[in-house]
């Protein structure tokens, strides 16, 4: 059915009357419903009708808020990744050693990617990404890409204190984020093991930090000879 054929509902009337507060609240209701539907049914299995069944309203209203289905899913991706990851821990560059900063950042990221929502979202994006590259791009940019960029900024700021070449900060951040995920994340995604306990997560991050810092220091020592 073409969009212009949809009958106007209460949501449309509220939008037309300029009730921005109610409009924002209604948008959040749609977003919550869409998140539930996408995570339970996947991208291909989800339908706008299923979202309306949970939240009420009309297709016309959903389209006015979010655009097409892939645009709605992109919004869901941004909402989930923003919520589960949040901002990276602030680093006191002047007073913290590299090991501590990496441990805090690594723990923060591992907690985020092991959350139930993030794991399910990852499974869906991997399954749909080849057919919908925009969805895959949104996930990467707002998830792993954002984490790497945040850590790169921290490493670049503290480069002089920690003996890290500033030009290498972005690449080092990518390597470290990859080390934190490691095979553990893949095993959990595939259902081969449960998410790590807090103690297991701490141990995994500590191992990654030790190997990473050792590698940096050994490389810099070799270059200085």
TAGI-V503030 format. One record per pair of residues at least 24 apart in sequence whose ideal C-beta (glycine too) atoms are under 10 Angstrom apart, sorted by the first residue. I is the first residue (numbers start at 1). GAP is how many residues later the second one is. D is the distance in whole Angstrom. If there is no record, write none. Layout:
I,GAP,D  I,GAP,D
//
This chain:
1,58,8  1,59,9  3,56,8  3,57,6  3,60,6  3,61,9  4,56,9  5,54,10  5,55,9  6,52,6  6,53,6  6,54,4  6,55,8  6,57,8  6,58,10  7,51,7  7,53,8  8,50,8  8,52,8  8,53,9  9,47,8  9,48,6  9,49,5  9,50,10  9,51,7  9,52,6  10,46,9  10,47,8  10,48,9  10,51,9  11,44,10  11,45,8  11,46,5  11,47,7  11,49,8  11,50,4  11,51,9  11,53,8  11,54,9  12,45,9  12,46,8  12,48,7  12,49,6  12,52,8  14,47,9  15,46,8  15,49,7  15,50,9  23,38,10  23,41,10  23,42,8  26,29,8  26,30,9  26,31,7  26,35,8  26,39,8  27,34,9  27,35,10  27,37,10  27,38,5  27,39,8  27,48,9  28,27,10  28,51,9  29,25,9  29,26,5  29,27,8  29,28,8  30,24,9  30,25,5  30,26,9  30,27,7  30,31,8  30,32,6  30,35,6  30,36,7  30,42,8  30,45,10  31,24,9  31,34,8  31,35,8  31,41,8  31,44,7  31,45,7  31,48,6  32,44,10  32,47,9  33,24,9  33,29,9  34,28,8  34,31,10  34,32,8  34,35,9  34,38,6  34,39,8  34,41,8  34,42,5  34,45,9  35,37,10  35,38,10  35,40,9  35,41,5  35,42,10  35,44,7  35,45,7  35,48,10  35,82,8  35,86,9  36,40,10  37,35,10  37,36,10  37,39,9  38,31,10  38,34,8  38,35,6  38,38,5  38,39,9  38,42,9  38,82,9  38,83,8  38,86,7  39,37,8  39,41,8  39,77,9  39,78,7  39,80,10  39,81,5  39,82,7  39,84,10  39,85,7  40,80,9  41,83,9  42,31,10  42,78,9  42,81,8  42,82,5  42,83,10  42,85,7  42,86,7  43,26,8  43,27,8  43,29,10  43,30,6  43,33,10  43,81,6  43,82,8  43,84,8  43,85,4  43,86,9  43,88,9  43,89,7  43,92,7  44,25,10  44,80,9  44,83,8  44,84,7  44,87,8  44,88,9  45,79,9  46,26,9  46,27,8  46,30,10  46,78,9  48,24,8  69,63,10  70,58,9  70,62,6  70,64,6  70,65,6  70,68,9  71,63,9  71,64,10  71,67,10  73,48,10  73,51,9  73,52,9  73,55,9  73,59,8  73,61,9  73,62,6  73,65,8  73,66,10  74,58,9  74,60,7  74,61,6  74,63,9  74,64,4  74,65,9  74,68,9  75,63,9  76,41,10  76,45,8  76,48,10  76,59,10  76,62,10  77,44,7  77,47,9  77,48,7  77,58,7  77,59,10  77,60,10  77,61,5  77,62,5  77,63,10  77,64,9  77,65,6  77,66,8  78,60,7  78,61,9  78,63,9  78,64,5  78,65,10  79,38,10  79,63,9  80,35,9  80,37,5  80,38,7  80,40,9  80,41,6  80,59,9  80,62,9  80,63,9  81,31,8  81,32,10  81,36,9  81,37,7  81,40,8  81,57,9  81,58,7  81,59,10  81,60,9  81,61,4  81,62,5  81,63,9  81,64,10  81,65,7  81,66,9  82,60,7  82,61,10  82,64,9  83,29,9  83,32,9  83,34,8  83,35,10  84,27,8  84,28,5  84,29,8  84,30,9  84,31,5  84,32,9  84,33,6  84,34,5  84,35,10  84,37,9  84,59,9  85,24,7  85,26,9  85,27,4  85,28,8  85,30,9  85,33,8  85,57,8  85,58,7  85,59,10  85,61,7  85,62,7  85,65,9  86,25,10  86,26,8  87,59,10  87,63,8  88,24,10  88,58,9  88,59,7  88,61,9  88,62,4  88,63,7  88,65,8  88,66,7  89,61,9  89,65,9  90,64,9  91,59,10  91,60,9  91,62,9  91,63,5  91,64,9  91,66,8  91,67,7  92,66,10  93,61,7  93,62,10  93,64,5  93,65,4  93,66,9  93,67,9  93,68,6  93,69,9  94,63,10  94,64,9  94,67,7  95,66,10  96,58,10  96,62,8  96,65,9  96,66,9  97,61,9  97,64,9  97,65,8  97,116,9  98,56,10  98,57,8  98,60,7  98,63,8  98,64,4  98,65,8  98,66,8  98,111,9  98,114,9  98,115,6  98,118,8  98,119,9  99,63,9  99,107,9  99,110,6  99,111,8  99,113,9  99,114,6  100,109,9  101,50,9  101,53,6  101,54,8  101,56,10  101,57,7  101,60,10  101,61,8  101,108,9  102,49,8  102,52,9  102,53,9  102,60,10  102,70,10  102,71,10  102,74,7  102,77,10  102,78,9  102,103,8  102,104,10  102,106,8  102,107,5  102,108,10  102,110,7  102,111,7  102,114,10  103,99,9  103,102,6  103,103,7  103,105,9  103,106,5  103,107,10  103,110,10  104,50,10  104,101,9  104,105,10  105,42,8  105,45,8  105,46,5  105,49,7  105,50,9  105,68,9  105,71,8  105,72,9  105,75,9  105,100,9  105,104,9  106,41,10  106,45,9  106,70,7  106,71,8  106,73,8  106,74,5  106,95,9  106,96,10  106,98,9  106,99,4  106,100,9  106,101,10  106,102,6  106,103,6  106,106,9  107,73,9  107,91,10  107,94,7  107,95,7  107,97,9  107,98,5  107,99,9  107,102,10  108,39,9  108,42,9  108,43,10  108,72,10  108,97,9  109,34,10  109,35,9  109,38,5  109,39,9  109,41,9  109,42,8  109,67,9  109,68,6  109,71,5  109,72,8  109,96,9  110,67,10  110,70,5  110,71,8  110,72,9  110,74,8  110,75,8  110,85,10  110,86,8  110,91,5  110,92,9  110,94,7  110,95,6  110,98,9  111,84,10  111,85,10  111,87,9  111,90,7  111,94,10  112,31,8  112,35,8  112,68,10  113,30,8  113,31,8  113,34,9  113,64,9  113,67,8  113,68,6  113,71,10  113,72,6  113,75,9  113,76,9  113,82,10  114,67,10  114,70,8  114,71,7  114,74,7  114,75,10  114,80,10  114,81,5  114,82,7  114,87,7  115,80,8  116,79,8  118,25,8  118,67,10  118,71,10  119,66,8  119,69,6  119,70,6  119,72,10  119,76,7  120,69,9  122,59,10  122,63,8  122,64,10  122,66,10  122,67,6  123,66,6  123,67,9  123,68,9  126,63,8  143,34,10  144,30,9  144,33,6  144,34,8  144,37,8  145,29,9  145,32,9  147,26,8  147,27,9  147,29,10  147,30,5  147,33,9  147,34,10  148,24,10  148,25,5  148,26,5  148,27,9  148,28,8  148,29,5  148,30,9  149,24,7  149,25,9  149,28,10  150,27,10  151,25,6  151,26,7  151,29,10  152,24,10  152,25,9  155,61,10  162,51,9  162,54,8  162,55,10  162,58,10  163,53,8  163,54,8  163,57,6  163,58,10  163,61,10  164,52,7  164,55,10  164,56,8  165,51,10  165,54,10  165,55,8  165,58,9  168,48,9  168,51,9  172,40,8  172,43,9  172,44,7  175,33,10  175,37,7  175,40,9  175,41,10  176,32,7  176,33,8  176,35,10  176,36,5  176,37,10  176,39,10  176,40,10  177,31,10  178,30,9  179,25,9  179,26,9  179,28,9  179,29,4  179,30,9  179,32,7  179,33,6  179,36,10  180,24,8  180,25,7  180,28,6  180,29,9  180,32,9  181,27,9  182,25,9  182,26,7  184,24,10
//
